Amino acid sequence: MIEQQIRCPMCGTKARLEEYENDMYIDRIKKRIKFKMISYSCDGKNRSCFDSFTTTESDTIVVNRINKEIRSEQRKSKIKKYVP
């Protein structure tokens, strides 16, 4: 399970988990897919760091979501081709 809040690795202040929609074109299926990204946003007032960052866990979740959408689009394409 992914933590809702963690410490920012750059400045040490609280960072909260945020989820937002993103899209990308996948050449393999020749389509644009939509998926939900997750990253941590730093709450630090004196930012000596970036506004947001990811962890290996959040990256893994996003990659799994992207792969799921690709498989879904591939299935839809096969179903459309198989109309008897």
Protein Blocks (a to p, Z undefined) as FASTA:
>chain_A
ZZfbdcdfklopacdddddddddddfklopacdddddddddfbfblcbdfbdcdfklmmm
mmmmmmmmmmmmmmmmmmmmmpZZ
